[in-house]
Amino acid sequence: MGLRQWRILRQMTLADLAAIVGVNPAFLSQVERGLKCVSVPVLQRLAAALECSVRDLLEERDLFGGRRD
């Protein structure tokens, strides 16, 4: 599962997750769509907020840029 799937599983809106992590909801939306990349600290905060591992978030899409093959 990728970031969006984890967020939906945890029944969070973009605004909910963005507020917890400390980023703008528009930025988070762009990350989910693969248009923006996140820093390691933000990735760690996302994983903590979603109660999953960083690796879980990186399974579907590389949040540092591009799709994983």
N, C-alpha and C positions, 0 to 999 in steps of 0.2 A: 504494500500500500504506500501511496505517496502522501504528501502533506495534506492535500484536500480530503482524501479518504479518511485519514486519521482525525482531522478536524470534524468531519461529519459524524464519524463514529462516536466521538466524544460530545456530540450535540452542541458544538460551539459555532457561533457565527464568526465571520471574518473580524467584526468589531470586537467580539469577546476575546478572541485569541490575540489580536493585535494589542489590545489593552493590557493583557497579561504579560506579553512579551516586550512591550514598549516600542512598538513600531506602528507606522501608519497603516490603516486597513487597506488603502489603495496600493501601498507597497507590497503588503502580504498577498493581495490578489494577483499582482504581477508575478510574484514568486511562484504562486500556485500554477500560473499559466506558463511558466518557463521564460518569462520576459526579463526577470531580474534574478540576481544571485544573492545569497545571504552570506554573511560573515560567519566564522566558526562560533563566536559568542552568541549570535542570534540563533543559529542552528541548535545550539545547546539549550537555549531558553525555550525554543519551540518544542524540542523533545521533552523537556521537563514539564511544560504546560500540558502537553498531550499524553503524558505518562507513557512514553515509548522511548526507544533508543534512537540515537542519531542514525545508526545503521538502518533502522526501520524506515526512517524518513527518506533515506537515500536509495531505497530499493527500486522504486519506479523511475525516479527522475533524479539526476544529479543536480542538487540545489546550488552547486558551485558553477553551473553552466552546462547546458546541453543534456541530451538524453544519454542514458547508460545503455550500452549494448551487451 
